[in-house]
Structure formats: structure tokens, C-alpha cells
């Protein structure tokens, strides 16, 4: 819980952040977060700074989670669209990005029948950027201590909202 509080504090302190919650009646079934990269932590900014990006022009799409029994209904796409629309409404933002953890194909936390999300993300207009990687530390549920994980970014140029 302490880790999650710290993680979410980044979003809470940003006046330009976004949290999208999806309910089925009273049941929370999905959530998505995002904020300008300028409001993110140095770990997330570092690869962009190193490659000459303008941090002020990037919107970072954080978590996007959806309960398994609601997948395949187009809800996940709407979570992405909500973040992109919010990003497009912010002055100066021209690029959306998110990152995914790189794990070995035989990682013990990978569920049976796991299929990478790459094809879906590409269909949403995102491109994988192997040169944009960072390390982020957290504790996996099956581990005693936090460990560093390699995260790879995906990017998409966004359409601006009409002014």
C-alpha cells in the first residue's frame, strides 16, 4: 500500500493529471491514468531527455487496467482515447507515450495463454521505441524485495483538439 500511495502521489500533485474509472453498476471494472511527462518522475523522463525530446510536449499514459471478464468489448480502447483526448486538450502536448515492462517469455508471473499487447497498441497507432527504455523499481507479488524492471516506451503523435 505504501508503494501505491507513493506512486499515485505523482498523479495527485499534478493539476493536469487524469484518472478514468469505468464502472459496471457499482463495480469498478477498469481504470486508466495519465499526466504530462513534465510532472512525472525522473526515471520516466530520463530516456526522453537523453534522446533530445521536449519533456513539455509529452503526455505520459500511466496505468491502464481492465478486469479480464470485460476485455474484448472495446473498453480498453476507450481508456486510451480518454487519455489522448485529455492530452490533446493541454497546451503544447504533441506526443503521447506509455511504457510496458519487458519480461522473459518464461517469467513466472506470466499467466497461461498470455498474449503480448503489441498488436493492439499498434492498432491504436502507437510505435514501439526500443531506444526509449528506463528502469523502475517495485516489488513483485512473488518476491521478498523490490527489484528493477526494464520498461520500454511506445509513442504516438496526437491530434490537437480544436482551439
OpenMM code with the backbone's topology and positions (N, CA, C; nanometers):
from openmm import Vec3, app, unit

residues = "UNK UNK UNK UNK UNK UNK UNK UNK UNK UNK UNK UNK UNK UNK UNK UNK UNK UNK UNK UNK UNK UNK UNK UNK UNK UNK UNK UNK UNK UNK UNK UNK UNK UNK UNK UNK UNK UNK UNK UNK UNK UNK UNK UNK UNK UNK UNK UNK UNK UNK UNK UNK UNK UNK UNK UNK UNK UNK UNK UNK UNK UNK UNK UNK UNK UNK UNK UNK UNK UNK UNK UNK UNK UNK UNK UNK UNK UNK UNK UNK UNK UNK UNK UNK UNK UNK UNK UNK UNK UNK UNK UNK UNK UNK UNK UNK UNK UNK UNK UNK UNK UNK UNK UNK UNK UNK UNK UNK UNK UNK UNK UNK UNK UNK UNK UNK UNK UNK UNK UNK UNK UNK UNK UNK UNK UNK UNK UNK UNK UNK UNK UNK UNK UNK UNK UNK UNK UNK UNK UNK UNK UNK UNK UNK UNK UNK UNK UNK UNK UNK UNK UNK UNK UNK UNK UNK UNK UNK UNK UNK UNK UNK UNK".split()
positions = [
    Vec3(0.0815, -0.1194, 0.0000),
    Vec3(0.0000, 0.0000, 0.0000),
    Vec3(0.0862, 0.1263, 0.0000),
    Vec3(0.1992, 0.1232, 0.0715),
    Vec3(0.2866, 0.2406, 0.0743),
    Vec3(0.3403, 0.2708, -0.0648),
    Vec3(0.3798, 0.1657, -0.1366),
    Vec3(0.4294, 0.1851, -0.2729),
    Vec3(0.3212, 0.2499, -0.3598),
    Vec3(0.2006, 0.1980, -0.3532),
    Vec3(0.0910, 0.2504, -0.4346),
    Vec3(0.0592, 0.3952, -0.3995),
    Vec3(0.0614, 0.4286, -0.2712),
    Vec3(0.0375, 0.5674, -0.2295),
    Vec3(0.1425, 0.6604, -0.2892),
    Vec3(0.2686, 0.6190, -0.2812),
    Vec3(0.3774, 0.6998, -0.3371),
    Vec3(0.3600, 0.7145, -0.4875),
    Vec3(0.3304, 0.6046, -0.5548),
    Vec3(0.3110, 0.6067, -0.6997),
    Vec3(0.1974, 0.7024, -0.7374),
    Vec3(0.0854, 0.6909, -0.6714),
    Vec3(-0.0309, 0.7739, -0.7041),
    Vec3(-0.0129, 0.9202, -0.6650),
    Vec3(0.0763, 0.9459, -0.5695),
    Vec3(0.1007, 1.0841, -0.5286),
    Vec3(0.1505, 1.1685, -0.6464),
    Vec3(0.2271, 1.1094, -0.7371),
    Vec3(0.2737, 1.1800, -0.8569),
    Vec3(0.1544, 1.2340, -0.9349),
    Vec3(0.0489, 1.1552, -0.9452),
    Vec3(-0.0704, 1.1955, -1.0196),
    Vec3(-0.1535, 1.2969, -0.9413),
    Vec3(-0.1641, 1.2765, -0.8117),
    Vec3(-0.2448, 1.3651, -0.7282),
    Vec3(-0.1873, 1.5065, -0.7278),
    Vec3(-0.0554, 1.5187, -0.7238),
    Vec3(0.0048, 1.6525, -0.7145),
    Vec3(0.0080, 1.7256, -0.8483),
    Vec3(-0.0229, 1.6594, -0.9578),
    Vec3(-0.0254, 1.7240, -1.0889),
    Vec3(-0.1661, 1.7754, -1.1188),
    Vec3(-0.1823, 1.9067, -1.1362),
    Vec3(-0.3159, 1.9594, -1.1675),
    Vec3(-0.3627, 1.9233, -1.3084),
    Vec3(-0.2722, 1.8679, -1.3889),
    Vec3(-0.3065, 1.8315, -1.5275),
    Vec3(-0.3184, 1.6803, -1.5463),
    Vec3(-0.3214, 1.6060, -1.4359),
    Vec3(-0.3324, 1.4599, -1.4461),
    Vec3(-0.4758, 1.4185, -1.4753),
    Vec3(-0.4911, 1.2929, -1.5076),
    Vec3(-0.6214, 1.2366, -1.5413),
    Vec3(-0.6327, 1.0971, -1.4814),
    Vec3(-0.7481, 1.0666, -1.4265),
    Vec3(-0.7809, 0.9299, -1.3850),
    Vec3(-0.9180, 0.8990, -1.4422),
    Vec3(-0.9258, 0.7923, -1.5179),
    Vec3(-1.0512, 0.7484, -1.5784),
    Vec3(-1.0916, 0.6192, -1.5079),
    Vec3(-1.2124, 0.6165, -1.4553),
    Vec3(-1.2634, 0.4974, -1.3883),
    Vec3(-1.3855, 0.4481, -1.4645),
    Vec3(-1.3937, 0.3179, -1.4848),
    Vec3(-1.5059, 0.2581, -1.5568),
    Vec3(-1.5788, 0.1638, -1.4615),
    Vec3(-1.7085, 0.1856, -1.4505),
    Vec3(-1.7913, 0.1051, -1.3608),
    Vec3(-1.8955, 0.0269, -1.4393),
    Vec3(-1.9290, -0.0888, -1.3875),
    Vec3(-2.0466, -0.1636, -1.4299),
    Vec3(-2.1368, -0.1636, -1.3069),
    Vec3(-2.2328, -0.0733, -1.3064),
    Vec3(-2.3129, -0.0535, -1.1856),
    Vec3(-2.2250, 0.0056, -1.0773),
    Vec3(-2.2158, -0.0618, -0.9641),
    Vec3(-2.1321, -0.0164, -0.8533),
    Vec3(-1.9938, -0.0812, -0.8532),
    Vec3(-1.9645, -0.1638, -0.9532),
    Vec3(-1.8392, -0.2381, -0.9567),
    Vec3(-1.7378, -0.1697, -1.0477),
    Vec3(-1.6215, -0.1357, -0.9915),
    Vec3(-1.5130, -0.0791, -1.0696),
    Vec3(-1.4535, -0.1903, -1.1554),
    Vec3(-1.4542, -0.1705, -1.2877),
    Vec3(-1.4046, -0.2743, -1.3781),
    Vec3(-1.2799, -0.2326, -1.4538),
    Vec3(-1.2493, -0.1031, -1.4560),
    Vec3(-1.1322, -0.0569, -1.5284),
    Vec3(-1.0873, 0.0792, -1.4805),
    Vec3(-0.9603, 0.1088, -1.5056),
    Vec3(-0.9051, 0.2388, -1.4680),
    Vec3(-0.7882, 0.2709, -1.5578),
    Vec3(-0.7653, 0.4004, -1.5749),
    Vec3(-0.6546, 0.4472, -1.6564),
    Vec3(-0.6083, 0.5818, -1.6018),
    Vec3(-0.4768, 0.6054, -1.6065),
    Vec3(-0.4206, 0.7295, -1.5541),
    Vec3(-0.3280, 0.7927, -1.6568),
    Vec3(-0.3000, 0.9206, -1.6376),
    Vec3(-0.2047, 0.9896, -1.7230),
    Vec3(-0.1740, 1.1276, -1.6698),
    Vec3(-0.0616, 1.1822, -1.7129),
    Vec3(-0.0212, 1.3166, -1.6751),
    Vec3(0.0888, 1.3647, -1.7678),
    Vec3(0.1098, 1.4948, -1.7750),
    Vec3(0.2197, 1.5449, -1.8571),
    Vec3(0.3532, 1.4889, -1.8087),
    Vec3(0.4403, 1.4544, -1.9015),
    Vec3(0.5706, 1.3984, -1.8663),
    Vec3(0.6493, 1.4965, -1.7783),
    Vec3(0.6281, 1.6246, -1.7954),
    Vec3(0.6967, 1.7241, -1.7122),
    Vec3(0.6627, 1.7065, -1.5645),
    Vec3(0.5503, 1.6430, -1.5336),
    Vec3(0.5077, 1.6203, -1.3958),
    Vec3(0.5445, 1.4807, -1.3460),
    Vec3(0.6070, 1.4015, -1.4305),
    Vec3(0.6446, 1.2648, -1.3947),
    Vec3(0.7780, 1.2643, -1.3206),
    Vec3(0.8172, 1.1459, -1.2748),
    Vec3(0.9420, 1.1283, -1.2016),
    Vec3(1.0610, 1.1235, -1.2985),
    Vec3(1.1803, 1.1513, -1.2479),
    Vec3(1.2993, 1.1493, -1.3341),
    Vec3(1.3223, 1.0161, -1.4063),
    Vec3(1.2847, 0.9044, -1.3440),
    Vec3(1.3040, 0.7741, -1.4096),
    Vec3(1.2291, 0.7670, -1.5424),
    Vec3(1.1094, 0.8255, -1.5458),
    Vec3(1.0304, 0.8216, -1.6681),
    Vec3(1.0758, 0.9270, -1.7678),
    Vec3(1.1268, 1.0386, -1.7202),
    Vec3(1.1727, 1.1456, -1.8076),
    Vec3(1.3070, 1.1143, -1.8733),
    Vec3(1.3947, 1.0450, -1.8023),
    Vec3(1.5335, 1.0253, -1.8437),
    Vec3(1.5532, 0.9831, -1.9889),
    Vec3(1.4894, 0.8779, -2.0386),
    Vec3(1.5180, 0.8377, -2.1765),
    Vec3(1.4790, 0.9438, -2.2788),
    Vec3(1.3760, 1.0201, -2.2493),
    Vec3(1.3331, 1.1247, -2.3414),
    Vec3(1.4312, 1.2417, -2.3413),
    Vec3(1.4773, 1.2789, -2.2229),
    Vec3(1.5775, 1.3847, -2.2114),
    Vec3(1.7042, 1.3430, -2.2850),
    Vec3(1.7493, 1.2191, -2.2623),
    Vec3(1.8715, 1.1699, -2.3260),
    Vec3(1.8618, 1.1669, -2.4779),
    Vec3(1.7409, 1.1545, -2.5316),
    Vec3(1.7227, 1.1489, -2.6774),
    Vec3(1.6720, 1.2816, -2.7340),
    Vec3(1.6796, 1.3880, -2.6562),
    Vec3(1.6521, 1.5218, -2.7070),
    Vec3(1.5058, 1.5610, -2.7213),
    Vec3(1.4174, 1.4904, -2.6570),
    Vec3(1.2755, 1.5251, -2.6630),
    Vec3(1.2460, 1.6455, -2.5731),
    Vec3(1.1450, 1.7205, -2.6086),
    Vec3(1.0933, 1.8284, -2.5257),
    Vec3(0.9950, 1.7664, -2.4272),
    Vec3(1.0353, 1.7554, -2.3017),
    Vec3(0.9512, 1.6931, -2.1987),
    Vec3(0.8163, 1.7635, -2.1878),
    Vec3(0.8142, 1.8941, -2.2120),
    Vec3(0.6909, 1.9707, -2.2019),
    Vec3(0.5889, 1.9387, -2.3097),
    Vec3(0.6293, 1.8645, -2.4125),
    Vec3(0.5385, 1.8309, -2.5224),
    Vec3(0.4847, 1.6877, -2.5134),
    Vec3(0.5160, 1.6177, -2.4050),
    Vec3(0.4817, 1.4756, -2.3941),
    Vec3(0.3801, 1.4524, -2.2834),
    Vec3(0.2819, 1.3685, -2.3117),
    Vec3(0.1852, 1.3244, -2.2124),
    Vec3(0.2116, 1.1772, -2.1848),
    Vec3(0.2322, 1.1437, -2.0578),
    Vec3(0.2596, 1.0057, -2.0193),
    Vec3(0.1303, 0.9366, -1.9780),
    Vec3(0.0985, 0.8309, -2.0473),
    Vec3(-0.0177, 0.7475, -2.0163),
    Vec3(0.0283, 0.6400, -1.9183),
    Vec3(-0.0172, 0.6497, -1.7963),
    Vec3(0.0264, 0.5582, -1.6911),
    Vec3(-0.0421, 0.4232, -1.7015),
    Vec3(-0.1013, 0.3833, -1.5951),
    Vec3(-0.1676, 0.2531, -1.5890),
    Vec3(-0.2936, 0.2492, -1.6747),
    Vec3(-0.3229, 0.1326, -1.7246),
    Vec3(-0.4500, 0.1066, -1.7914),
    Vec3(-0.4834, -0.0381, -1.7600),
    Vec3(-0.5830, -0.0574, -1.6765),
    Vec3(-0.6191, -0.1922, -1.6336),
    Vec3(-0.7680, -0.2159, -1.6552),
    Vec3(-0.7996, -0.3384, -1.6889),
    Vec3(-0.9382, -0.3765, -1.7154),
    Vec3(-0.9581, -0.5199, -1.6704),
    Vec3(-1.0625, -0.5422, -1.5924),
    Vec3(-1.0903, -0.6789, -1.5457),
    Vec3(-1.1040, -0.7732, -1.6645),
    Vec3(-1.0500, -0.8902, -1.6476),
    Vec3(-1.0441, -0.9903, -1.7549),
    Vec3(-1.1798, -1.0173, -1.8192),
    Vec3(-1.2856, -1.0284, -1.7397),
    Vec3(-1.4165, -1.0631, -1.7958),
    Vec3(-1.4802, -0.9479, -1.8740),
    Vec3(-1.4158, -0.8299, -1.8776),
    Vec3(-1.4670, -0.7170, -1.9565),
    Vec3(-1.3807, -0.6887, -2.0793),
    Vec3(-1.2804, -0.7688, -2.1007),
    Vec3(-1.1918, -0.7484, -2.2151),
    Vec3(-1.2593, -0.7943, -2.3434),
    Vec3(-1.2151, -0.7371, -2.4553),
    Vec3(-1.2708, -0.7733, -2.5851),
    Vec3(-1.4010, -0.7021, -2.6177),
    Vec3(-1.4365, -0.5988, -2.5416),
    Vec3(-1.5614, -0.5255, -2.5637),
    Vec3(-1.5383, -0.3812, -2.6094),
    Vec3(-1.4119, -0.3445, -2.6337),
    Vec3(-1.3808, -0.2084, -2.6777),
    Vec3(-1.3570, -0.1097, -2.5646),
    Vec3(-1.3658, -0.1545, -2.4411),
    Vec3(-1.3480, -0.0652, -2.3269),
    Vec3(-1.2028, -0.0180, -2.3173),
    Vec3(-1.1089, -0.1076, -2.3392),
    Vec3(-0.9660, -0.0750, -2.3307),
    Vec3(-0.9322, 0.0369, -2.4294),
    Vec3(-0.9879, 0.0299, -2.5489),
    Vec3(-0.9645, 0.1347, -2.6491),
    Vec3(-1.0172, 0.2693, -2.5988),
    Vec3(-1.1314, 0.2681, -2.5333),
    Vec3(-1.1882, 0.3928, -2.4814),
    Vec3(-1.1007, 0.4514, -2.3701),
    Vec3(-1.0350, 0.3669, -2.2922),
    Vec3(-0.9429, 0.4173, -2.1906),
    Vec3(-0.8277, 0.4933, -2.2574),
    Vec3(-0.7737, 0.4380, -2.3639),
    Vec3(-0.6672, 0.5050, -2.4388),
    Vec3(-0.7184, 0.6356, -2.4988),
    Vec3(-0.8352, 0.6305, -2.5594),
    Vec3(-0.8915, 0.7512, -2.6231),
    Vec3(-0.9154, 0.8622, -2.5210),
    Vec3(-0.9592, 0.8286, -2.4019),
    Vec3(-0.9835, 0.9301, -2.2988),
    Vec3(-0.8533, 1.0006, -2.2617),
    Vec3(-0.7460, 0.9230, -2.2492),
    Vec3(-0.6173, 0.9849, -2.2161),
    Vec3(-0.5684, 1.0716, -2.3309),
    Vec3(-0.5822, 1.0235, -2.4530),
    Vec3(-0.5366, 1.1002, -2.5690),
    Vec3(-0.6164, 1.2299, -2.5844),
    Vec3(-0.7464, 1.2246, -2.5617),
    Vec3(-0.8291, 1.3458, -2.5699),
    Vec3(-0.7877, 1.4464, -2.4630),
    Vec3(-0.7614, 1.3983, -2.3431),
    Vec3(-0.7161, 1.4876, -2.2368),
    Vec3(-0.5812, 1.5490, -2.2742),
    Vec3(-0.4896, 1.4677, -2.3228),
    Vec3(-0.3572, 1.5173, -2.3632),
    Vec3(-0.3703, 1.6243, -2.4705),
    Vec3(-0.4567, 1.5999, -2.5686),
    Vec3(-0.4753, 1.6946, -2.6789),
    Vec3(-0.5358, 1.8263, -2.6314),
    Vec3(-0.6028, 1.8250, -2.5183),
    Vec3(-0.6628, 1.9481, -2.4657),
    Vec3(-0.5623, 2.0337, -2.3890),
    Vec3(-0.4449, 1.9783, -2.3595),
    Vec3(-0.3435, 2.0510, -2.2832),
    Vec3(-0.2516, 2.1280, -2.3779),
    Vec3(-0.2278, 2.2544, -2.3511),
    Vec3(-0.1412, 2.3349, -2.4384),
    Vec3(-0.0017, 2.2745, -2.4520),
    Vec3(0.0461, 2.2674, -2.5756),
    Vec3(0.1825, 2.2246, -2.6025),
    Vec3(0.2069, 2.0758, -2.6118),
    Vec3(0.1100, 1.9943, -2.5780),
    Vec3(0.1294, 1.8488, -2.5819),
    Vec3(0.1095, 1.7996, -2.7251),
    Vec3(0.2085, 1.7291, -2.7787),
    Vec3(0.2017, 1.6769, -2.9160),
    Vec3(0.2287, 1.5274, -2.9255),
    Vec3(0.2696, 1.4663, -2.8141),
    Vec3(0.3065, 1.3256, -2.8172),
    Vec3(0.2515, 1.2553, -2.6946),
    Vec3(0.1919, 1.1387, -2.7160),
    Vec3(0.1504, 1.0521, -2.6051),
    Vec3(0.2481, 0.9366, -2.5974),
    Vec3(0.2737, 0.8918, -2.4768),
    Vec3(0.3620, 0.7772, -2.4583),
    Vec3(0.3143, 0.6937, -2.3405),
    Vec3(0.3509, 0.5683, -2.3412),
    Vec3(0.3321, 0.4803, -2.2267),
    Vec3(0.4459, 0.3813, -2.2309),
    Vec3(0.4615, 0.3039, -2.1270),
    Vec3(0.5662, 0.2024, -2.1299),
    Vec3(0.5126, 0.0713, -2.0757),
    Vec3(0.5765, -0.0333, -2.1184),
    Vec3(0.5416, -0.1668, -2.0730),
    Vec3(0.6661, -0.2356, -2.0212),
    Vec3(0.6477, -0.3174, -1.9204),
    Vec3(0.7606, -0.3899, -1.8629),
    Vec3(0.8055, -0.4999, -1.9598),
    Vec3(0.9361, -0.5148, -1.9723),
    Vec3(0.9918, -0.6220, -2.0543),
    Vec3(1.0202, -0.7406, -1.9629),
    Vec3(0.9541, -0.8508, -1.9908),
    Vec3(0.9730, -0.9717, -1.9101),
    Vec3(1.0060, -1.0881, -2.0022),
    Vec3(1.0806, -1.1803, -1.9491),
    Vec3(1.1152, -1.3010, -2.0245),
    Vec3(0.9885, -1.3798, -2.0563),
    Vec3(0.9919, -1.4512, -2.1671),
    Vec3(0.8760, -1.5312, -2.2090),
    Vec3(0.8374, -1.6347, -2.1040),
    Vec3(0.9340, -1.6790, -2.0246),
    Vec3(0.9058, -1.7802, -1.9224),
    Vec3(0.8936, -1.7197, -1.7812),
    Vec3(0.8663, -1.5911, -1.7724),
    Vec3(0.8539, -1.5264, -1.6419),
    Vec3(0.7431, -1.5941, -1.5610),
    Vec3(0.7671, -1.6229, -1.4331),
    Vec3(0.6677, -1.6967, -1.3528),
    Vec3(0.5350, -1.6227, -1.3324),
    Vec3(0.5314, -1.4908, -1.3460),
    Vec3(0.4073, -1.4165, -1.3289),
    Vec3(0.3244, -1.4076, -1.4564),
    Vec3(0.3790, -1.4585, -1.5662),
    Vec3(0.3059, -1.4541, -1.6927),
    Vec3(0.1963, -1.5610, -1.6894),
    Vec3(0.0702, -1.5217, -1.7065),
    Vec3(-0.0378, -1.6205, -1.6980),
    Vec3(-0.0374, -1.7161, -1.8173),
    Vec3(-0.0945, -1.8349, -1.7994),
    Vec3(-0.1052, -1.9292, -1.9108),
    Vec3(-0.1822, -1.8652, -2.0267),
    Vec3(-0.1340, -1.8846, -2.1480),
    Vec3(-0.2011, -1.8306, -2.2655),
    Vec3(-0.1799, -1.6822, -2.2859),
    Vec3(-0.0834, -1.6237, -2.2140),
    Vec3(-0.0561, -1.4801, -2.2262),
    Vec3(-0.0249, -1.4433, -2.3710),
    Vec3(-0.0848, -1.3343, -2.4165),
    Vec3(-0.0551, -1.2808, -2.5496),
    Vec3(-0.0098, -1.1365, -2.5322),
    Vec3(0.1054, -1.0993, -2.5881),
    Vec3(0.1516, -0.9609, -2.5766),
    Vec3(0.0483, -0.8640, -2.6339),
    Vec3(0.0477, -0.7432, -2.5802),
    Vec3(-0.0465, -0.6396, -2.6228),
    Vec3(0.0047, -0.5616, -2.7440),
    Vec3(0.1236, -0.5935, -2.7931),
    Vec3(0.1868, -0.5164, -2.9000),
    Vec3(0.0960, -0.4910, -3.0196),
    Vec3(0.0273, -0.5926, -3.0674),
    Vec3(-0.0585, -0.5761, -3.1861),
    Vec3(-0.1733, -0.4786, -3.1574),
    Vec3(-0.2268, -0.4831, -3.0380),
    Vec3(-0.3350, -0.3910, -3.0007),
    Vec3(-0.2822, -0.2489, -2.9944),
    Vec3(-0.1678, -0.2306, -2.9300),
    Vec3(-0.1094, -0.0969, -2.9190),
    Vec3(-0.0763, -0.0403, -3.0573),
    Vec3(-0.0273, -0.1255, -3.1469),
    Vec3(-0.0004, -0.0803, -3.2839),
    Vec3(-0.1301, -0.0409, -3.3532),
    Vec3(-0.2357, -0.1163, -3.3337),
    Vec3(-0.3651, -0.0838, -3.3924),
    Vec3(-0.4170, 0.0515, -3.3402),
    Vec3(-0.3818, 0.0859, -3.2172),
    Vec3(-0.4201, 0.2152, -3.1597),
    Vec3(-0.3320, 0.3287, -3.2113),
    Vec3(-0.2308, 0.2967, -3.2928),
    Vec3(-0.1447, 0.3989, -3.3529),
    Vec3(-0.0128, 0.4222, -3.2827),
    Vec3(0.0221, 0.3386, -3.1870),
    Vec3(0.1481, 0.3547, -3.1132),
    Vec3(0.2593, 0.2746, -3.1787),
    Vec3(0.3818, 0.3279, -3.1668),
    Vec3(0.5016, 0.2611, -3.2190),
    Vec3(0.5954, 0.2303, -3.1036),
    Vec3(0.6460, 0.1069, -3.1036),
    Vec3(0.7419, 0.0674, -3.0022),
    Vec3(0.8741, 0.1399, -3.0277),
    Vec3(0.9371, 0.1882, -2.9218),
    Vec3(1.0596, 0.2671, -2.9329),
    Vec3(1.1700, 0.2004, -2.8509),
    Vec3(1.2419, 0.1035, -2.9084),
    Vec3(1.3456, 0.0305, -2.8327),
    Vec3(1.4532, 0.1200, -2.7716),
    Vec3(1.4771, 0.2364, -2.8311),
    Vec3(1.5790, 0.3259, -2.7764),
    Vec3(1.5309, 0.4003, -2.6516),
    Vec3(1.4010, 0.3973, -2.6263),
    Vec3(1.3446, 0.4668, -2.5103),
    Vec3(1.3095, 0.3649, -2.4031),
    Vec3(1.4028, 0.3436, -2.3121),
    Vec3(1.3835, 0.2476, -2.2038),
    Vec3(1.4284, 0.3104, -2.0726),
    Vec3(1.3700, 0.2628, -1.9651),
    Vec3(1.4090, 0.3079, -1.8325),
    Vec3(1.4013, 0.1895, -1.7373),
    Vec3(1.4493, 0.2108, -1.6178),
    Vec3(1.4394, 0.1122, -1.5108),
    Vec3(1.3490, 0.1695, -1.4033),
    Vec3(1.2593, 0.0876, -1.3526),
    Vec3(1.1741, 0.1305, -1.2433),
    Vec3(1.1695, 0.0166, -1.1424),
    Vec3(1.1683, 0.0513, -1.0156),
    Vec3(1.1776, -0.0486, -0.9087),
    Vec3(1.0429, -0.0660, -0.8403),
    Vec3(1.0011, -0.1918, -0.8265),
    Vec3(0.8858, -0.2254, -0.7436),
    Vec3(0.8975, -0.3705, -0.7000),
    Vec3(0.8145, -0.4082, -0.6057),
    Vec3(0.8153, -0.5445, -0.5517),
    Vec3(0.7084, -0.6259, -0.6221),
    Vec3(0.7494, -0.7321, -0.6889),
    Vec3(0.6535, -0.8249, -0.7469),
    Vec3(0.5865, -0.9030, -0.6339),
    Vec3(0.4650, -0.9497, -0.6593),
    Vec3(0.3892, -1.0191, -0.5548),
    Vec3(0.4579, -1.1468, -0.5066),
    Vec3(0.5413, -1.2071, -0.5893),
    Vec3(0.6075, -1.3315, -0.5506),
    Vec3(0.7510, -1.3102, -0.5019),
    Vec3(0.7896, -1.1854, -0.4788),
    Vec3(0.9265, -1.1549, -0.4371),
    Vec3(0.9281, -1.0931, -0.2977),
    Vec3(1.0387, -1.1141, -0.2273),
    Vec3(1.0532, -1.0583, -0.0926),
    Vec3(1.0973, -0.9123, -0.0965),
    Vec3(1.1716, -0.8744, -0.1997),
    Vec3(1.2277, -0.7401, -0.2082),
    Vec3(1.1969, -0.6772, -0.3440),
    Vec3(1.1920, -0.5451, -0.3499),
    Vec3(1.1748, -0.4767, -0.4788),
    Vec3(1.2958, -0.5002, -0.5687),
    Vec3(1.2703, -0.5070, -0.6994),
    Vec3(1.3771, -0.5213, -0.7982),
    Vec3(1.3517, -0.4255, -0.9140),
    Vec3(1.4577, -0.3931, -0.9856),
    Vec3(1.4459, -0.3044, -1.1017),
    Vec3(1.3914, -0.3829, -1.2207),
    Vec3(1.2991, -0.3198, -1.2921),
    Vec3(1.2429, -0.3780, -1.4135),
    Vec3(1.2715, -0.2833, -1.5298),
    Vec3(1.2993, -0.3402, -1.6449),
    Vec3(1.3198, -0.2593, -1.7645),
    Vec3(1.1844, -0.2300, -1.8269),
    Vec3(1.1620, -0.1029, -1.8542),
    Vec3(1.0372, -0.0567, -1.9136),
    Vec3(1.0691, 0.0020, -2.0506),
    Vec3(0.9928, -0.0372, -2.1533),
    Vec3(1.0104, 0.0162, -2.2893),
    Vec3(0.8905, 0.1028, -2.3252),
    Vec3(0.9208, 0.2166, -2.3861),
    Vec3(0.8175, 0.3127, -2.4227),
    Vec3(0.7633, 0.2890, -2.5631),
    Vec3(0.6385, 0.3296, -2.5788),
    Vec3(0.5687, 0.3341, -2.7062),
    Vec3(0.5202, 0.4778, -2.7226),
    Vec3(0.5174, 0.5303, -2.8456),
    Vec3(0.4767, 0.6693, -2.8652),
    Vec3(0.3768, 0.6817, -2.9787),
    Vec3(0.3040, 0.7953, -2.9732),
    Vec3(0.2064, 0.8286, -3.0761),
    Vec3(0.1921, 0.9798, -3.0826),
    Vec3(0.2026, 1.0363, -3.2037),
    Vec3(0.1748, 1.1774, -3.2219),
    Vec3(0.0233, 1.1944, -3.2101),
    Vec3(-0.0171, 1.2939, -3.1323),
    Vec3(-0.1608, 1.3100, -3.1095),
    Vec3(-0.2192, 1.4219, -3.1938),
    Vec3(-0.3466, 1.4087, -3.2165),
    Vec3(-0.4209, 1.5125, -3.2893),
    Vec3(-0.4610, 1.6184, -3.1887),
    Vec3(-0.4413, 1.7416, -3.2238),
    Vec3(-0.4761, 1.8531, -3.1352),
    Vec3(-0.6271, 1.8750, -3.1324),
    Vec3(-0.6775, 1.9081, -3.0139),
    Vec3(-0.8168, 1.9465, -3.0008),
    Vec3(-0.8357, 2.0824, -3.0670),
    Vec3(-0.9502, 2.1046, -3.1296),
    Vec3(-0.9740, 2.2371, -3.1878),
    Vec3(-0.9714, 2.3435, -3.0775),
    Vec3(-0.9052, 2.4546, -3.1053),
    Vec3(-0.8941, 2.5629, -3.0063),
    Vec3(-1.0130, 2.6540, -3.0114),
] * unit.nanometer
topology = app.Topology()
chain = topology.addChain("A")
for resn in residues:
    res = topology.addResidue(resn, chain)
    for name in ("N", "CA", "C"):
        topology.addAtom(name, app.Element.getBySymbol(name[0]), res)
